[in-house]
Amino acid sequence: MRSFLTIFCLFVCLSWTEANEVSQDFQVVKGANKTYFIHPQKTLFMEGLFICEESGLDLLSIDSEEENKEVTSEVASTGYKTFWTAGVNLNEKGNDWVWLTHKEQSPSAPITYFNWKQGQPTPVTPDSSCILFTKDDLEGTWSNVNCREEHIPICQSYISPI
Ligand SMILES: *[C@@H]1O[C@H](CO)[C@@H](O)[C@H](O)[C@H]1NC(C)=O
């Protein structure tokens, strides 16, 4: 439970800080409704959350099959295969998956669309509570992994409708 609280504390504490300029280091990809910012280095989950937050961005959330397809095709050019999403499990005993995003000023939003890899999610433990996005050829699937693994964080911002 402590690790979840730490994630939340970090998230909530950071949300009080001012949004900075978006770092020049990101590779920027425009999608239909979001702009994606691909960080050039692998990080721990928490570092990814922090890096996005620092630039006034959210870590990646995926809300539909269309978005999952978009991320799958847009990230293809980066040469990386695995990416951090903002998805975490908040319940040690079961499935309570949320996106740690800023949407509607709420620190987390229940995940409604899933695209788990076959055999995933594995039984949730504090060591397998972060959602990783994996691109295999034409497919983008999710798995729950240890938050202390290192992967490329993708940040996002919403493109406001005109
Ligand atoms: C973009 O938003 C429109 C309108 O809500 C939606 O129909 C479409 O599926 C979205 N596209 C992606 C790639 O998420």
Ligand as a Chemical Component Dictionary entry (heavy atoms), coordinates in Angstrom:
data_LIG
# 
_chem_comp.id                   LIG 
_chem_comp.type                 NON-POLYMER 
_chem_comp.pdbx_formal_charge   0 
_chem_comp.three_letter_code    LIG 
# 
loop_
_chem_comp_atom.comp_id 
_chem_comp_atom.atom_id 
_chem_comp_atom.alt_atom_id 
_chem_comp_atom.type_symbol 
_chem_comp_atom.charge 
_chem_comp_atom.model_Cartn_x 
_chem_comp_atom.model_Cartn_y 
_chem_comp_atom.model_Cartn_z 
_chem_comp_atom.pdbx_ordinal 
LIG C1 C1 C 0 -10.886 11.753 -31.672 1  
LIG O1 O1 O 0 -12.066 12.273 -31.180 2  
LIG C2 C2 C 0 -13.234 11.922 -31.936 3  
LIG C3 C3 C 0 -14.413 12.698 -31.367 4  
LIG O2 O2 O 0 -14.548 12.457 -29.994 5  
LIG C4 C4 C 0 -13.418 10.402 -31.872 6  
LIG O3 O3 O 0 -14.535 10.017 -32.613 7  
LIG C5 C5 C 0 -12.182 9.732  -32.425 8  
LIG O4 O4 O 0 -12.289 8.334  -32.259 9  
LIG C6 C6 C 0 -10.928 10.220 -31.688 10 
LIG N1 N1 N 0 -9.747  9.678  -32.353 11 
LIG C7 C7 C 0 -8.788  9.014  -31.673 12 
LIG C8 C8 C 0 -7.648  8.502  -32.478 13 
LIG O5 O5 O 0 -8.835  8.844  -30.471 14 
# 
loop_
_chem_comp_bond.comp_id 
_chem_comp_bond.atom_id_1 
_chem_comp_bond.atom_id_2 
_chem_comp_bond.value_order 
_chem_comp_bond.pdbx_ordinal 
LIG C1 O1 SING 1  
LIG C1 C6 SING 2  
LIG O1 C2 SING 3  
LIG C2 C3 SING 4  
LIG C2 C4 SING 5  
LIG C3 O2 SING 6  
LIG C4 O3 SING 7  
LIG C4 C5 SING 8  
LIG C5 O4 SING 9  
LIG C5 C6 SING 10 
LIG C6 N1 SING 11 
LIG N1 C7 SING 12 
LIG C7 C8 SING 13 
LIG C7 O5 DOUB 14 
# 
